[in-house]
Amino acid sequence: MLALAILSVVLIALGTLMFRVAQHAEDSAAVGYRSAAAASAASWVQGLPWDSIDGAVGCRTDSTGQLVYVRCTSVQVLPSQHKRVTIVINPTGRLVARPETVTVERRPSLTLSPFRVN
């Protein structure tokens, strides 16, 4: 009888510990997926043609792995022909993490060719 009582106390303690470990693993997965979504959004903005940057403004629902999020994009025109694109990744699905903000500065491509002889 005493052995059964000791076993039940140990199993209850282990169950609580396993629940906490699983919860931390899920939180870590959400942060990893959020980082992947931020890297993907930054490369997406860097790959946009210069003339299409202004058309990317707005919010869209997207997903990366198991993370469902809303990606909001805004564009700010800076002096000297630069544009600052700000992307906010806000997770909305089952995996919850803090919002992530990515800022990318773009400028128009150079029209000069190093192969052009003048």
N, C-alpha and C positions, 0 to 999 in steps of 0.2 A: 504494500500500500504506500509506503514511504517512497519507494522507487518510482511509482506512478506519479506521485505528487511532484517529485523533483523533475521528472521527464516533462510534465505538462508546463512547469514554470520555465524550463529551458526552451521548450518549443514556442511558447508565447513570446519570449524575449527574442528568439531567432526570427519569428514571423514579423515582428516590429522592425527589426534590423533589415530584413530582406525587403520590406515595403519601402523603407527610406532609401535603400540603395537603388531600387527600381525607379523611384521618383527622381533621384539625382541623375540617373542615367537618361531618363526622358528629358530632363531639363538640359543636359549636355547635348543631346541629340538636336533639340530645338535650336540651341545656339550655333551648332555646327551647320545646320540647314540654313539658318539666317545668314551666316557668313558666306555660304555658297551663293545664296540669293543676291547678296550685296556685290560679290565679285562678278556674278553674271550680269547684274544691272550696270555695273561700271563698264564692263567690256561691251555691252550692248550700246551704251551711249558713245563710247569711243569709236565704234564701228559705224555709227550713223553718218550719212553725208552731211556736210555743213549746212546745206539748204534745208534739210529735213529735221533739224534739231528743234525748231520752233513748233513743229507739228507733233512732237512727242509729249507735249504738256498735257497733264491730266492724270487720272487714277484708273488703274486696271487691276483686276484680280488675276493672280498668277500662282504657280506652285513650283516648288523645287523639292523633289523627293516627297516626303510626307508633310512638308510645311506648306500650308495655304496662306497666302498673304496678299495684302493690297499694296501695290507699288504706285506711289504718287510722285510725279515728275514735275519740276518747275524749272524755268529758264530765266536767267537774269543776264541782260546785256551789259557788259562792262566797257569802260573806255578802252580805246586802242584795239577795237575789233575782237575782243574776247567775249565768250559766252560761258557763264557758270551754270552748269546743270546740277540741280540738287534732286536726289532720289531718296525717298523715305520708304523703307520696307517695314510694314506694320503687320505682324502675324495675326491671323484671325481664326485659324482652324483649331484642331484639337491640341496641337503643340503650341504652347504659349511662350513667348520671349519678348523682351523689350524691343521697341522700334529701333531700327538702325538707319542712320542717315549717311549717304555717300555723296560727296561733292566732286564733280569732274569739271575741269576748266578746259575749254576747247578754243582753238583759234582757226581761222581759215588756212587752208593749205597754201604753201608757197607756189607762186606761178612761175618762178624761175627754175629752169632746168640746169643742172650742172653740165649737161652735155651740149648746151646751146653755145655756139661761138658767135660773139658779136664783133 
